[in-house]
């Protein structure tokens, strides 16, 4: 069949990455599977070929972007080689994510702090239940994916833009992880223009845990955006290169904080099946509530290399790969400075992971971790003390100019993948902070539960002190047992396990 001007490839392959998007928008494995089914040729690249464009091999699609290879090994991209079901009009995407986590700090309120994947300790929980997919007909495109489970509550709480103006943006969007539509133009190897909510590309790991080498990513990924709301343009000058500008409301924000939109973009280059380089940049956006003259900029750059690929793919070691991510950014204006001074507001971080596949790729072991330093804490996730979120803030963990935060972590993950559609996993992770940050045994919930005023200190009776000034709070709580404080500690060790399904 023919569609969108490309010969003899499925519509799924023609959606040129964006319709099969994960956080990196590179899920082109359906196209790779179509190629593999049509030809017995097995491509086994080596590192020395890493900078060479793929040859025009018989049976290999060298027209559709990234369809020349099997990229199911990538961190941040699903490992399905073909959709379970597909039509000319619709390609479904169904995801399920359930887990059990045990924090060795044993928080009394079962709350895990400082993560975008780990939220409750000592319980079975549903992280994500999503359904939707890609619609494609006569060059018109649309993607929709619902978001239910913990993600529907935890992701919006980190967005303060919803407090600007009316109409409850969090309520409007919390059950959507992706919802965008646009048009595909037959220009060079493809040009897509889409508007709506689309997944971001900062931090290497995918929004969706099924796609990732580990369950809990390091801070560079957790503390940078999962989604953008705006306009996305994807241009593919060759089948190995994507250039993608963004015009968006701001830094993972449903609305616009101040007078400036945010601008950014991605350059993705995958010259061979064994190498991926991605460069993300963001700037101009004024992404702080109450700071209209402060501008943010950020760069996030990653490389992934598959340095071993067994031709036999036997019972022993079958693949090895690593990923490296480096981040840097800052805020300036409105009294904040990128370098030096008491009002420094900056971010630097890195993460490194190495993965080993065994026994026909049925098992995988990943080890890695990373670190970040974030003076001003503008990207440090706010602990949900007394129900605090990005709008309310908290006097117990301030995010003022000059407040320091240095954190690092390490992770060991084991995955069992008996079928392409399911992953059983177990993980051990340790995280450390130079300031008290993680939930300790006492937890982060006041006596009697959240009192509805997270912006103020709480009393030991459970009521609000009505002030964020500690001296005044001590006076207000003098007859109520004094000021209550959350139990924050500097380290966390947890074990977790779960199941991930994607169709």
Buried (B, 14 or more C-beta within 10 A) or exposed (E): EEBBEBEEBBBBBBBBBBBBBBBBBBBBBBBBBBBBEBEEEEBEBEBEBBEEBBEEEEEBBBBBBBBBBBBBBBBBBBBBBBBEEBEEEBBBBBBBBBBBBEBEBBBBBBBBBBBBBBBBBEEEBBBBBBBBBBBBEEBEBBBBBBBBBBBBEBBBBBBBBBBBEEEEBBEEBBBBBBBBBBEBBEEEBBBBBBBBBBBBBBBBBBBBBBBBBBBBBBBBBBBBBBBBBBBBBBBBBEBBBBBBEBBBBBBBBBBBBBEBBBBBBBBBBBBBBBBBBBBBBBBBBBBBBEBEEBBBBBBBBBBBBBBBBBEEBEEEEBBBBBBBBBBBBBBBBBEBBBEEEEBBBBBBBBBBBBBBBBBBBBBBBBBBBBBBBBBBBBBBBBBBBBBBBBBBBBBBBEBEBBBEBBBBBBBBBBBBBEEBBBBEBBBBBBBBBEBBBBBBEBBBBBEEEBBEBBBBBBBBBBBBBBBBBEEBBBEBBEEBEBBBBBBBBBBBBBEBBBBBBBB
